[in-house]
Amino acid sequence: MFKIFRKNHTTANVELEDNNQLSALKLAAKKTAEEFNVDEQNIQSSIFASAASGNIIIENRAVFMYATNDKKSRAHTMMITFKNPVAWGNDKTPVDYLIVGMFPSDTTQATMDALTEKITNIMHDKSDQLDDIKFNDGDLNKLNQAFTD
């Protein structure tokens, strides 16, 4: 039996030089562009637009945003965890998980909503384990892969 290996698309325990939302957004754009081999400026614009349209905060510790790109044919996710939580949004929610959904440009809102719901449900189900998962590369990879399995 053969096993297909997937790229993990996770980065754990990041320490931001400037521990703020703008730095986290810039890092998310950079890592997403690197992970999915797409243009960083395009992804940054998409991620910033997603953040400006409203924050999707999950379990009071994770933020989910999305980016679109015409080079992608299916949805993927990329995740970053922060060693020190980042104060997010107007209410300064302490976020230590940042999840980016990468969608094809022609993705419907219903498809985006379905993935958002799946991620929310998985993060809720794992909420009592998130402190341990965020520092464990193997568990973090499994968590991220569960979003698009």
RAVEN-V968201 format. One record per residue. SS is DSSP state (A for helix, B for strand, O for the rest). Layout:
SS + SS
//
This chain:
O + O + O + O + O + O + O + O + O + B + B + B + B + B + O + O + O + O + O + O + A + A + A + A + A + A + A + A + A + A + A + A + A + A + A + A + O + O + O + A + A + A + A + A + A + A + A + A + A + A + A + A + O + O + O + B + B + B + O + O + O + B + B + B + B + B + B + B + B + O + O + O + O + O + O + B + B + B + B + B + B + B + B + B + B + B + B + B + O + O + O + O + B + B + B + B + B + B + B + B + B + B + B + B + O + O + O + O + A + A + A + A + A + A + A + A + A + A + A + A + A + A + A + A + A + O + A + A + A + A + A + A + A + O + O + O + A + A + A + A + A + A + A + A + A + A + A + A + O
//
